[in-house]
């Protein structure tokens, strides 16, 4: 089999997974809940309280995604494709933001909302590649980084409220875009 034929088979496998899993939409749905909760926490909690909710609450995103996956019958954990093995390195790469966050918490804690907002999206381009939908998923990460950086610099008083709300909005638009795209691809 030549390289072009192999690429076509792998691309078809990636696209079939995207359609079968409906783009994995329960995972960003969990992200919406997490970031909305942070926006709410920013209304009532001190900065240190918000940080505690943000850091410890991040551990609830994946279990929430599993719950949503069960509710929407989208069992992404059992799905296997020719490129599934790239997921572990993608998540390892994303999780490398935690040492940056730890350093910021020790020296410049005000950076934490921005580090969380950008750092927790580092795997999105790779996930998009696994579904053969790189522009959509990379677009999420890039827009999220640009919007949160802009908010962090230009509206510093909104770092605990508007910044997480903006991330939740980017997630919501992405979920809608994924579902529309999946419907279009299904034909």
N, C-alpha and C positions, 0 to 999 in steps of 0.2 A: 504494500500500500504506500502510495507516495504521500508527501507532506501535506499537500492540498486536500487530499481525500480524508486524511486523518483529522486535519483542522475542521473540515466540514462536519465530520461525525461528532467531534467533541463539541463544536458549536451547537449542533442539534441537541446533544445531551444536555448542555447547559440551559438552552432555551426551554427544553421540555421540563426541566426541574423548575424553572422560573414559573411556568404556567401551572404545573402541578401544585406548587407551594404558594401560588398566588403572590409571588415575589417576597414571600416571608413576611407579609405585612403585620402579623401579630407582634413581631419584634419591635418595629418602630412604633406600633401602637402602645407598647409598654413604655417606650421612651417618652411619648406624649404625656402619659400619666406621671412619670417621674419628674419631668420638667415643669409640668403644671403644679405639682406638689411643691416644688422648689419655689416657684413664683408665689404661691400662697404662703409658704414659710417666710419668704422675704418680706411679706407684709406685716408679719407679727413677731418674728424672732430677731434676736440680736445677730450680729455677724457671726459670732462664735456658735450660736445655736443653729444658724443656717448651715454653717460648715459641717456641723455634726450630722444634720439631716442629709446634706448632700453626699457626704462621704459614706456614711453607713447605709443610707437609703439606696445608694447605687447598687448594693448587693441584692436588692429586691427586683431589679429590672429583669434579670433572666428568669427567675421564678414566675414573675408576672407575665412575661412573654410565653412561657410554657402554659400558663393558665389560659391566656388568650388563644393560643394555638389549639388547645383542647376544645375551647368554646366554639371556635370557628372551623374545627376539623381540618387543621393545617399542621400536620405532624412533621415539622421540619427536622426534628432530631433524628428520625429514622430514615430520612431521604439520603440516598447515596448516588453520586455521579462520578464521572471520570476525573473530576477536579476537586472532589471533596477534601482531599488531603491538603489543599492549600489553606483551609480554614484555620487549622491550628496555628500556622505561622502568622496568619492575618491577625488572630486574636492576641497572640504573643506580642506582635508589633504594636497593637493598640494599647495593650496593658502597660507598655513601657512609659506611658505618661505618668503613672503613679509615682515613680521616683522624682519626677519634676514637680509634681504636686506636693510631695513630702518636703522637698527643698524649699518650695515657695511657702509652705505653711510655717517653716522654721524661720524664714528670713523676710518674706514679703507676702503675707497671707492674702492681701487684697487681690493678688493674681489668681487665687483659687477658682473663682467663677469662670474666668476665661480659660484656664487650663482644663477644667472639667468640660466646658462646652466644646472646646476644640479636640482635646485629647480623647474623649469618648467617641469621636467619630472617625478615628484613624483607620478603622477596618472597612469603612463603607466603600471605598473604591474597589477593594479586593472582593468584597461580597458582590458588588455590581458586576465585576468581571466574571465571577463564578456563574452568574445568571445570564451572561452575555448582554448585560444592560449597563455597561460602564458609565455612559454619559449621565444617566438618571441617578445612579447611586453616588458617583463622584460629584455630581452637581450638588447633591444634598450636603456633602462634607464641605465643599468649597463655599457654597452660599452660607452655610452655618458659620464657617470660620470668618468670612468677611463681615457678616451681620454682627456677630458677637464681638469681634474686634472693634468695629465701628462703635457699637453701643458702649463697650468698655471704655473707650477713649472719650467719646463725646457726651455720654450721659452717665457719668460715674455714680451719681446718686441712684441710678436704676440697675446697678449691677446685680442686686439680689431679687429684683422683681421683673423688670422689662427684659433683661438679658435671658433669664430662663423662659419667660413667656415667648420670646422670639425663637428660642430653640424649639419649644413645643409647637409653634406655628410652622416652622420649617419642617418638622416631623409630620404635622398634619397635612401640609401640602404634598409632601413626599408620599404619604400613604395613599392619598387620593390619586396622585400621578401613577403610582404603582398599580393600583386597582384598575384605573382606566387603561393603562398600558397592557395589563394582563388580559382584560376583556377584548381589547383590540387585537392582541396576538392570537387569542382563541378563535377569533373570527366570527 
